[in-house]
Amino acid sequence: MPDMAQHVGTQKLGAERFDSARARRMVHDLPLGRDPQSVRRRVEALEQLLERAFTVPGINRKVGLDAIAGLVPVAGDLVSGLLGLYLVWEARNLGMSKWQLARMLGHVGFDTALGAVPLAGDLLDFVYRSNTRNLRMIRKHLDKHHPATRVIDA
């Protein structure tokens, strides 16, 4: 008989399981340091949470909290915009150029502004992934200026 403690905090969401204990472990495993490797791990985890956390059953499309929070009028878009600004803040701490930071702010601003449009903004969240674009810019900067943080994708 399986241990009931293993099933506490587990919910069925669509085709995937969301395990709250696993999510807590993932948060506790994130490094708190200011070194480039720690920053890379944090921004990658946040991007995954915001853009690719769950799979929509039937269409097998990955969505994240950005698209889900966008369904809540005004407050959801505001919260996802603030989380997107965290990526920009981490990029600033890495020493990225003002031009790159301005582009990243533009991505977040565009996503937040269009997300505020009822229905059309919610559909746009499935297509336009500002956090993924910003992560790509951060990775490029880290690969160039901090090559020791580079991770080989499988």
Secondary structure, 3 states (H helix, E strand, C coil): CCCHHHHCCEEEECCEEEEHHHHHHHHHHCCCCCCHHHHHHHHHHHHHHHHCCEEECCCCEEECHHHHHCCCCCHHHHHHHHHHHHHHHHHHHHCCCHHHHHHHHHHHHHHHHHHCCCCHHHHHHHHCCHHHHHHHHHHHHHHHHCHHHCCCCC
